[in-house]
Amino acid sequence: MRTRPVIACLAVFMALPALAEQFATGRYVEKVACQADPSQTYTLYLPSAYTPARTWPLLLVFDPGGRSVAAADVFRDAAERNGWILMSSDNTRSDGPIEPSVKAINAMWPDANVRFAADPRRLYASGFSGGAHFSWLLGKQSGALAGIIATGGRLIPEYMPEKRTYAHFGAAGTADFNFQGMKLVDAEMERRGVPHRLEIFVGEHQWIPKELGAQAIEWMELQAIKEGRRAADAALVERGWTRDLERARALETGGDALGALRLYRVMAATFEGLRDVAEPKQHAALLEKSPAVAAAEKDEKHWDKLEDRYDRQVFGAVAEVRDAEVPPPVARVVHELEIAKYEELAKEDSYAGHAAARFLNRAYVQMAFYVMQEFFNRGEYARAATCLEVATRIRPSAPGPWYNLACAHARAGAKSAALAALAKAVDAGWSDVKQLENDADLASLRGEEGYKALVSRLGS
């Protein structure tokens, strides 16, 4: 993505008067058209207690597929409890040109500032994957965000703040192919002096779970108290303190000394100035000398290094598929990517097992999406089919790669292979008859009895 002026319409919205509009509270209002550009819409959530007589924190939410309600759901319960306004875009998109998302953000930004009773000192943004990137870019170019909640993004240094401007709550799944990216983002926030926290949850490349979404909002509330953006709240401080302390103790007694150490450090940074933090500092000092911590850090560094090396393996396999006169046999690519080895290791509930799951997900996303799309765009359907065969080997239960494999084979003139892949897609759960009947990639199959039987099966 190239850097773009996300806040180009600031001068425009400054001149707009706040409108006395009536929106329902305590429930979603979908497809709210932006005043600056009615072609851009969002899902709005106003807390039940909302009144324009006072100001409220406001969170802009950017999903990479414009799934506004699902993305807002991550924060809705916490927004209700803590009195936050949610605006979740219908139009942000990633894995393509950035311009549509810039357009969406430029249209939403004026609404966030003048349409609702938002506290100008408490504007926040959250995004997943490419949506995280949009949040960082908005934070840097506007200089107006108090905090960012980012999940599953990767480090883009030019999107990071040049000085301390907002607090940052990051998250990533244990098997997220952007796991290392979020670790790098957290390290960059540390280097730049930004208040930060990183939470790892069990999962893949996905939005932060609701319970962590709620924790992120409460963490932002604590930062707001420390920065004088809101009144002190002893009950909020104690609630967050108790939750973190109980979890840190559980990690320590459960044998995760490194996880406990990191949480004690986060606690000391989070609650400094809000209450006495001698206890987490003392625990951290003791754990820093622990042989268990040293061993865990060594193990993580080992697998992080292998993860970096595996990236090169994936791109080496991609280069072979791209550059060879004839695409290599699928079995050879599968062997080079060590898929069987990492499938077995990924069964372990350990850092090594989680790393292996990330390896497989890195290979999968390249073969099933990025590289496959490149070959489709160039009309190199045999190469696309090779990538998709590898993807179906990694995730045989996912219908998408089987469907795309059918399209690749059909375009390449391999009707039997196309019908076999299409049957696998249906077996795996593909059910979109309309797309099946209108997809130009499958035109060569429509007269085949096997195709008709599949359509009939889906229609029954």
C-alpha positions as a Python dict, from the first residue, in 0.01 Angstrom:
ca = {
    (1, 'M'): (0, 0, 0),
    (2, 'R'): (115, 354, -75),
    (3, 'T'): (71, 634, 176),
    (4, 'R'): (-226, 856, 89),
    (5, 'P'): (-374, 1170, 249),
    (6, 'V'): (-642, 997, 454),
    (7, 'I'): (-765, 1319, 616),
    (8, 'A'): (-799, 1523, 297),
    (9, 'C'): (-1145, 1652, 391),
    (10, 'L'): (-1055, 1807, 728),
    (11, 'A'): (-1094, 2160, 593),
    (12, 'V'): (-1435, 2069, 452),
    (13, 'F'): (-1588, 1925, 769),
    (14, 'M'): (-1461, 2206, 989),
    (15, 'A'): (-1717, 2433, 821),
    (16, 'L'): (-2008, 2193, 860),
    (17, 'P'): (-2255, 2258, 1143),
    (18, 'A'): (-2343, 1977, 1382),
    (19, 'L'): (-2690, 1852, 1292),
    (20, 'A'): (-2957, 1769, 1548),
    (21, 'E'): (-3036, 1423, 1412),
    (22, 'Q'): (-3221, 1147, 1590),
    (23, 'F'): (-3074, 796, 1587),
    (24, 'A'): (-3186, 497, 1788),
    (25, 'T'): (-2973, 417, 2092),
    (26, 'G'): (-2880, 78, 2234),
    (27, 'R'): (-2901, -98, 1897),
    (28, 'Y'): (-2735, -94, 1556),
    (29, 'V'): (-2839, 155, 1293),
    (30, 'E'): (-2714, 13, 965),
    (31, 'K'): (-2629, 183, 634),
    (32, 'V'): (-2593, 532, 777),
    (33, 'A'): (-2488, 749, 481),
    (34, 'C'): (-2195, 984, 537),
    (35, 'Q'): (-2280, 1352, 502),
    (36, 'A'): (-1966, 1429, 305),
    (37, 'D'): (-2022, 1139, 63),
    (38, 'P'): (-2354, 950, 80),
    (39, 'S'): (-2208, 665, -128),
    (40, 'Q'): (-2008, 570, 182),
    (41, 'T'): (-2199, 411, 469),
    (42, 'Y'): (-2139, 264, 813),
    (43, 'T'): (-2310, 84, 1099),
    (44, 'L'): (-2369, 311, 1398),
    (45, 'Y'): (-2402, 215, 1762),
    (46, 'L'): (-2496, 476, 2021),
    (47, 'P'): (-2494, 352, 2383),
    (48, 'S'): (-2831, 340, 2553),
    (49, 'A'): (-2745, 635, 2777),
    (50, 'Y'): (-2635, 853, 2486),
    (51, 'T'): (-2742, 1214, 2487),
    (52, 'P'): (-2590, 1504, 2291),
    (53, 'A'): (-2586, 1704, 2615),
    (54, 'R'): (-2240, 1562, 2692),
    (55, 'T'): (-1951, 1417, 2491),
    (56, 'W'): (-1861, 1050, 2448),
    (57, 'P'): (-1560, 844, 2337),
    (58, 'L'): (-1595, 732, 1974),
    (59, 'L'): (-1439, 429, 1805),
    (60, 'L'): (-1402, 405, 1426),
    (61, 'V'): (-1393, 40, 1315),
    (62, 'F'): (-1230, -75, 990),
    (63, 'D'): (-1287, -431, 872),
    (64, 'P'): (-1082, -544, 567),
    (65, 'G'): (-1398, -676, 400),
    (66, 'G'): (-1644, -405, 503),
    (67, 'R'): (-1826, -645, 740),
    (68, 'S'): (-1943, -360, 955),
    (69, 'V'): (-2183, -538, 1192),
    (70, 'A'): (-1956, -835, 1260),
    (71, 'A'): (-1666, -600, 1332),
    (72, 'A'): (-1876, -376, 1557),
    (73, 'D'): (-1990, -685, 1749),
    (74, 'V'): (-1635, -724, 1881),
    (75, 'F'): (-1681, -403, 2081),
    (76, 'R'): (-2056, -360, 2123),
    (77, 'D'): (-2098, -496, 2476),
    (78, 'A'): (-1799, -301, 2605),
    (79, 'A'): (-1916, 10, 2420),
    (80, 'E'): (-2251, -14, 2599),
    (81, 'R'): (-2092, -63, 2941),
    (82, 'N'): (-1834, 211, 2900),
    (83, 'G'): (-2040, 459, 2698),
    (84, 'W'): (-1859, 451, 2363),
    (85, 'I'): (-1999, 541, 2021),
    (86, 'L'): (-1917, 292, 1743),
    (87, 'M'): (-1894, 375, 1371),
    (88, 'S'): (-1808, 66, 1164),
    (89, 'S'): (-1739, 111, 793),
    (90, 'D'): (-1922, -81, 519),
    (91, 'N'): (-1666, 19, 258),
    (92, 'T'): (-1311, -46, 381),
    (93, 'R'): (-1129, -313, 182),
    (94, 'S'): (-778, -460, 185),
    (95, 'D'): (-578, -682, -53),
    (96, 'G'): (-640, -430, -330),
    (97, 'P'): (-595, -61, -405),
    (98, 'I'): (-601, 156, -94),
    (99, 'E'): (-807, 429, -260),
    (100, 'P'): (-1155, 282, -177),
    (101, 'S'): (-1061, 266, 190),
    (102, 'V'): (-918, 618, 186),
    (103, 'K'): (-1249, 732, 37),
    (104, 'A'): (-1443, 552, 312),
    (105, 'I'): (-1231, 700, 591),
    (106, 'N'): (-1240, 1050, 445),
    (107, 'A'): (-1620, 1029, 438),
    (108, 'M'): (-1653, 892, 793),
    (109, 'W'): (-1406, 1128, 959),
    (110, 'P'): (-1630, 1440, 933),
    (111, 'D'): (-1927, 1247, 1074),
    (112, 'A'): (-1715, 1132, 1367),
    (113, 'N'): (-1621, 1491, 1446),
    (114, 'V'): (-1943, 1687, 1392),
    (115, 'R'): (-2242, 1457, 1357),
    (116, 'F'): (-2236, 1306, 1704),
    (117, 'A'): (-2143, 1435, 2047),
    (118, 'A'): (-1798, 1281, 2034),
    (119, 'D'): (-1525, 1392, 2272),
    (120, 'P'): (-1255, 1540, 2041),
    (121, 'R'): (-988, 1425, 2287),
    (122, 'R'): (-1118, 1068, 2284),
    (123, 'L'): (-1136, 956, 1923),
    (124, 'Y'): (-1014, 600, 1863),
    (125, 'A'): (-974, 362, 1570),
    (126, 'S'): (-963, -15, 1542),
    (127, 'G'): (-893, -246, 1254),
    (128, 'F'): (-817, -603, 1164),
    (129, 'S'): (-553, -700, 904),
    (130, 'G'): (-560, -425, 639),
    (131, 'G'): (-802, -240, 866),
    (132, 'A'): (-521, -216, 1124),
    (133, 'H'): (-305, -50, 859),
    (134, 'F'): (-579, 204, 789),
    (135, 'S'): (-600, 279, 1162),
    (136, 'W'): (-226, 343, 1186),
    (137, 'L'): (-233, 563, 878),
    (138, 'L'): (-524, 766, 1014),
    (139, 'G'): (-351, 796, 1350),
    (140, 'K'): (-34, 928, 1192),
    (141, 'Q'): (-189, 1164, 940),
    (142, 'S'): (-460, 1308, 1162),
    (143, 'G'): (-265, 1333, 1486),
    (144, 'A'): (-609, 1329, 1649),
    (145, 'L'): (-650, 973, 1780),
    (146, 'A'): (-619, 895, 2150),
    (147, 'G'): (-574, 523, 2087),
    (148, 'I'): (-566, 241, 1832),
    (149, 'I'): (-675, -122, 1877),
    (150, 'A'): (-506, -327, 1603),
    (151, 'T'): (-536, -697, 1528),
    (152, 'G'): (-348, -913, 1278),
    (153, 'G'): (-159, -643, 1092),
    (154, 'R'): (201, -623, 979),
    (155, 'L'): (463, -359, 1044),
    (156, 'I'): (463, -72, 793),
    (157, 'P'): (721, 171, 939),
    (158, 'E'): (599, 472, 742),
    (159, 'Y'): (252, 429, 899),
    (160, 'M'): (388, 442, 1254),
    (161, 'P'): (377, 764, 1461),
    (162, 'E'): (689, 978, 1455),
    (163, 'K'): (622, 1082, 1813),
    (164, 'R'): (400, 970, 2101),
    (165, 'T'): (46, 1061, 1990),
    (166, 'Y'): (-178, 765, 2081),
    (167, 'A'): (-191, 455, 2300),
    (168, 'H'): (-171, 121, 2118),
    (169, 'F'): (-339, -210, 2204),
    (170, 'G'): (-226, -487, 1969),
    (171, 'A'): (-347, -845, 1931),
    (172, 'A'): (-272, -1152, 1722),
    (173, 'G'): (-379, -1515, 1708),
    (174, 'T'): (-130, -1788, 1792),
    (175, 'A'): (-161, -1923, 1435),
    (176, 'D'): (-194, -1587, 1258),
    (177, 'F'): (43, -1554, 963),
    (178, 'N'): (84, -1190, 1077),
    (179, 'F'): (179, -1297, 1432),
    (180, 'Q'): (539, -1185, 1387),
    (181, 'G'): (416, -864, 1226),
    (182, 'M'): (224, -770, 1539),
    (183, 'K'): (523, -852, 1759),
    (184, 'L'): (728, -614, 1546),
    (185, 'V'): (459, -347, 1574),
    (186, 'D'): (463, -379, 1954),
    (187, 'A'): (843, -351, 1958),
    (188, 'E'): (820, -43, 1736),
    (189, 'M'): (570, 116, 1976),
    (190, 'E'): (814, 48, 2261),
    (191, 'R'): (1099, 205, 2064),
    (192, 'R'): (894, 517, 1990),
    (193, 'G'): (776, 561, 2349),
    (194, 'V'): (410, 484, 2276),
    (195, 'P'): (202, 333, 2562),
    (196, 'H'): (141, -18, 2434),
    (197, 'R'): (15, -364, 2510),
    (198, 'L'): (15, -685, 2304),
    (199, 'E'): (-229, -970, 2369),
    (200, 'I'): (-196, -1313, 2209),
    (201, 'F'): (-510, -1525, 2178),
    (202, 'V'): (-571, -1878, 2055),
    (203, 'G'): (-678, -1838, 1693),
    (204, 'E'): (-574, -1767, 1338),
    (205, 'H'): (-595, -1455, 1120),
    (206, 'Q'): (-913, -1310, 1268),
    (207, 'W'): (-1061, -1024, 1466),
    (208, 'I'): (-970, -994, 1834),
    (209, 'P'): (-1218, -1197, 2045),
    (210, 'K'): (-1497, -1005, 2223),
    (211, 'E'): (-1349, -1053, 2568),
    (212, 'L'): (-1020, -902, 2451),
    (213, 'G'): (-1209, -629, 2269),
    (214, 'A'): (-1367, -536, 2601),
    (215, 'Q'): (-1029, -551, 2771),
    (216, 'A'): (-886, -321, 2503),
    (217, 'I'): (-1155, -61, 2563),
    (218, 'E'): (-1101, -75, 2940),
    (219, 'W'): (-725, -43, 2886),
    (220, 'M'): (-791, 268, 2677),
    (221, 'E'): (-1005, 401, 2962),
    (222, 'L'): (-708, 357, 3198),
    (223, 'Q'): (-481, 538, 2953),
    (224, 'A'): (-737, 819, 2933),
    (225, 'I'): (-729, 857, 3312),
    (226, 'K'): (-348, 871, 3311),
    (227, 'E'): (-348, 1131, 3033),
    (228, 'G'): (-618, 1347, 3192),
    (229, 'R'): (-870, 1280, 2916),
    (230, 'R'): (-1134, 1156, 3163),
    (231, 'A'): (-1207, 1157, 3535),
    (232, 'A'): (-1041, 908, 3768),
    (233, 'D'): (-1232, 588, 3846),
    (234, 'A'): (-1098, 377, 4132),
    (235, 'A'): (-1338, 90, 4060),
    (236, 'L'): (-1221, 68, 3698),
    (237, 'V'): (-858, 67, 3806),
    (238, 'E'): (-913, -209, 4061),
    (239, 'R'): (-1115, -418, 3818),
    (240, 'G'): (-837, -410, 3560),
    (241, 'W'): (-571, -465, 3823),
    (242, 'T'): (-745, -769, 3970),
    (243, 'R'): (-805, -925, 3628),
    (244, 'D'): (-441, -886, 3524),
    (245, 'L'): (-301, -998, 3859),
    (246, 'E'): (-514, -1314, 3869),
    (247, 'R'): (-413, -1399, 3515),
    (248, 'A'): (-43, -1336, 3581),
    (249, 'R'): (-52, -1560, 3888),
    (250, 'A'): (-232, -1831, 3691),
    (251, 'L'): (34, -1816, 3418),
    (252, 'E'): (309, -1839, 3676),
    (253, 'T'): (160, -2132, 3867),
    (254, 'G'): (67, -2300, 3536),
    (255, 'G'): (429, -2309, 3424),
    (256, 'D'): (428, -2022, 3175),
    (257, 'A'): (697, -1816, 3344),
    (258, 'L'): (770, -1606, 3034),
    (259, 'G'): (403, -1521, 2984),
    (260, 'A'): (376, -1423, 3350),
    (261, 'L'): (687, -1207, 3328),
    (262, 'R'): (550, -1020, 3029),
    (263, 'L'): (215, -962, 3196),
    (264, 'Y'): (377, -836, 3517),
    (265, 'R'): (576, -590, 3307),
    (266, 'V'): (261, -475, 3129),
    (267, 'M'): (86, -433, 3464),
    (268, 'A'): (366, -216, 3599),
    (269, 'A'): (350, 8, 3291),
    (270, 'T'): (-30, 20, 3278),
    (271, 'F'): (-98, 101, 3643),
    (272, 'E'): (201, 323, 3714),
    (273, 'G'): (54, 647, 3845),
    (274, 'L'): (-285, 487, 3910),
    (275, 'R'): (-194, 270, 4211),
    (276, 'D'): (107, 109, 4376),
    (277, 'V'): (284, -126, 4133),
    (278, 'A'): (548, -271, 4363),
    (279, 'E'): (400, -622, 4343),
    (280, 'P'): (423, -677, 3965),
    (281, 'K'): (768, -515, 3959),
    (282, 'Q'): (892, -752, 4230),
    (283, 'H'): (749, -1056, 4054),
    (284, 'A'): (901, -943, 3725),
    (285, 'A'): (1243, -893, 3887),
    (286, 'L'): (1237, -1247, 4024),
    (287, 'L'): (1117, -1404, 3700),
    (288, 'E'): (1384, -1224, 3498),
    (289, 'K'): (1639, -1445, 3675),
    (290, 'S'): (1441, -1765, 3623),
    (291, 'P'): (1600, -2049, 3419),
    (292, 'A'): (1251, -2130, 3290),
    (293, 'V'): (1221, -1781, 3140),
    (294, 'A'): (1565, -1809, 2980),
    (295, 'A'): (1475, -2146, 2829),
    (296, 'A'): (1140, -2018, 2697),
    (297, 'E'): (1300, -1708, 2544),
    (298, 'K'): (1561, -1925, 2374),
    (299, 'D'): (1290, -2153, 2235),
    (300, 'E'): (1090, -1857, 2103),
    (301, 'K'): (1394, -1704, 1935),
    (302, 'H'): (1469, -2038, 1771),
    (303, 'W'): (1122, -2074, 1624),
    (304, 'D'): (1099, -1706, 1530),
    (305, 'K'): (1419, -1750, 1331),
    (306, 'L'): (1278, -2062, 1164),
    (307, 'E'): (959, -1869, 1084),
    (308, 'D'): (1165, -1608, 901),
    (309, 'R'): (1345, -1887, 716),
    (310, 'Y'): (1015, -2052, 627),
    (311, 'D'): (903, -1732, 459),
    (312, 'R'): (1199, -1775, 225),
    (313, 'Q'): (1098, -2137, 166),
    (314, 'V'): (749, -2029, 64),
    (315, 'F'): (875, -1761, -171),
    (316, 'G'): (1129, -2005, -313),
    (317, 'A'): (849, -2251, -392),
    (318, 'V'): (643, -1971, -545),
    (319, 'A'): (939, -1868, -761),
    (320, 'E'): (974, -2225, -886),
    (321, 'V'): (608, -2240, -984),
    (322, 'R'): (634, -1897, -1149),
    (323, 'D'): (962, -1940, -1335),
    (324, 'A'): (978, -2305, -1442),
    (325, 'E'): (891, -2370, -1806),
    (326, 'V'): (644, -2632, -1685),
    (327, 'P'): (494, -2604, -1333),
    (328, 'P'): (664, -2848, -1095),
    (329, 'P'): (472, -3152, -968),
    (330, 'V'): (246, -3069, -675),
    (331, 'A'): (406, -3344, -467),
    (332, 'R'): (745, -3176, -502),
    (333, 'V'): (613, -2838, -387),
    (334, 'V'): (438, -3004, -92),
    (335, 'H'): (766, -3178, -1),
    (336, 'E'): (970, -2857, -31),
    (337, 'L'): (728, -2680, 201),
    (338, 'E'): (755, -2966, 455),
    (339, 'I'): (379, -2969, 494),
    (340, 'A'): (350, -3318, 644),
    (341, 'K'): (618, -3239, 902),
    (342, 'Y'): (454, -2916, 1016),
    (343, 'E'): (106, -3065, 1015),
    (344, 'E'): (224, -3315, 1275),
    (345, 'L'): (405, -3052, 1482),
    (346, 'A'): (106, -2816, 1469),
    (347, 'K'): (-90, -3066, 1680),
    (348, 'E'): (121, -2966, 1982),
    (349, 'D'): (-3, -2697, 2221),
    (350, 'S'): (335, -2526, 2247),
    (351, 'Y'): (519, -2233, 2096),
    (352, 'A'): (670, -2475, 1844),
    (353, 'G'): (326, -2612, 1759),
    (354, 'H'): (182, -2265, 1716),
    (355, 'A'): (478, -2168, 1498),
    (356, 'A'): (417, -2474, 1279),
    (357, 'A'): (53, -2372, 1239),
    (358, 'R'): (171, -2027, 1130),
    (359, 'F'): (408, -2184, 878),
    (360, 'L'): (121, -2373, 720),
    (361, 'N'): (-102, -2065, 720),
    (362, 'R'): (170, -1860, 552),
    (363, 'A'): (201, -2119, 276),
    (364, 'Y'): (-177, -2149, 248),
    (365, 'V'): (-253, -1779, 211),
    (366, 'Q'): (13, -1741, -58),
    (367, 'M'): (-99, -2044, -256),
    (368, 'A'): (-475, -2005, -207),
    (369, 'F'): (-498, -1632, -259),
    (370, 'Y'): (-208, -1404, -349),
    (371, 'V'): (-8, -1612, -596),
    (372, 'M'): (-315, -1790, -732),
    (373, 'Q'): (-470, -1452, -815),
    (374, 'E'): (-150, -1338, -985),
    (375, 'F'): (-156, -1639, -1217),
    (376, 'F'): (-527, -1601, -1289),
    (377, 'N'): (-473, -1238, -1384),
    (378, 'R'): (-198, -1342, -1625),
    (379, 'G'): (-403, -1625, -1773),
    (380, 'E'): (-153, -1887, -1648),
    (381, 'Y'): (-413, -2134, -1531),
    (382, 'A'): (-189, -2440, -1502),
    (383, 'R'): (35, -2251, -1258),
    (384, 'A'): (-271, -2131, -1067),
    (385, 'A'): (-390, -2492, -1047),
    (386, 'T'): (-56, -2602, -902),
    (387, 'C'): (-83, -2341, -626),
    (388, 'L'): (-442, -2437, -551),
    (389, 'E'): (-358, -2808, -538),
    (390, 'V'): (-102, -2723, -269),
    (391, 'A'): (-361, -2512, -86),
    (392, 'T'): (-613, -2799, -88),
    (393, 'R'): (-342, -3025, 51),
    (394, 'I'): (-299, -2786, 347),
    (395, 'R'): (-673, -2728, 403),
    (396, 'P'): (-873, -3002, 235),
    (397, 'S'): (-1191, -2901, 419),
    (398, 'A'): (-1196, -2542, 286),
    (399, 'P'): (-1438, -2511, -10),
    (400, 'G'): (-1286, -2195, -163),
    (401, 'P'): (-960, -2343, -293),
    (402, 'W'): (-1145, -2643, -441),
    (403, 'Y'): (-1384, -2409, -621),
    (404, 'N'): (-1100, -2195, -757),
    (405, 'L'): (-913, -2509, -857),
    (406, 'A'): (-1217, -2613, -1061),
    (407, 'C'): (-1209, -2272, -1229),
    (408, 'A'): (-838, -2302, -1307),
    (409, 'H'): (-876, -2651, -1455),
    (410, 'A'): (-1181, -2544, -1654),
    (411, 'R'): (-993, -2247, -1800),
    (412, 'A'): (-700, -2476, -1882),
    (413, 'G'): (-933, -2718, -2065),
    (414, 'A'): (-902, -3000, -1812),
    (415, 'K'): (-1275, -3071, -1775),
    (416, 'S'): (-1251, -3397, -1581),
    (417, 'A'): (-1014, -3246, -1325),
    (418, 'A'): (-1237, -2938, -1305),
    (419, 'L'): (-1549, -3144, -1234),
    (420, 'A'): (-1364, -3349, -972),
    (421, 'A'): (-1248, -3030, -795),
    (422, 'L'): (-1596, -2880, -816),
    (423, 'A'): (-1742, -3192, -653),
    (424, 'K'): (-1485, -3158, -375),
    (425, 'A'): (-1591, -2795, -328),
    (426, 'V'): (-1955, -2899, -293),
    (427, 'D'): (-1859, -3180, -54),
    (428, 'A'): (-1669, -2921, 155),
    (429, 'G'): (-1974, -2694, 177),
    (430, 'W'): (-1982, -2479, -136),
    (431, 'S'): (-2347, -2386, -190),
    (432, 'D'): (-2361, -2069, -404),
    (433, 'V'): (-2559, -2197, -705),
    (434, 'K'): (-2595, -1846, -846),
    (435, 'Q'): (-2219, -1794, -865),
    (436, 'L'): (-2177, -2141, -1009),
    (437, 'E'): (-2423, -2067, -1289),
    (438, 'N'): (-2283, -1722, -1368),
    (439, 'D'): (-1909, -1774, -1329),
    (440, 'A'): (-1743, -1732, -1670),
    (441, 'D'): (-1452, -1948, -1554),
    (442, 'L'): (-1685, -2251, -1552),
    (443, 'A'): (-1851, -2187, -1890),
    (444, 'S'): (-1681, -2485, -2054),
    (445, 'L'): (-1839, -2724, -1800),
    (446, 'R'): (-2204, -2627, -1838),
    (447, 'G'): (-2284, -2889, -2099),
    (448, 'E'): (-2126, -3170, -1897),
    (449, 'E'): (-2349, -3420, -1721),
    (450, 'G'): (-2129, -3406, -1411),
    (451, 'Y'): (-2180, -3030, -1388),
    (452, 'K'): (-2557, -3063, -1428),
    (453, 'A'): (-2564, -3326, -1156),
    (454, 'L'): (-2380, -3095, -916),
    (455, 'V'): (-2617, -2806, -989),
    (456, 'S'): (-2912, -3038, -935),
    (457, 'R'): (-2762, -3157, -610),
    (458, 'L'): (-2722, -2800, -484),
    (459, 'G'): (-3072, -2708, -589),
    (460, 'S'): (-3236, -3001, -416),
}
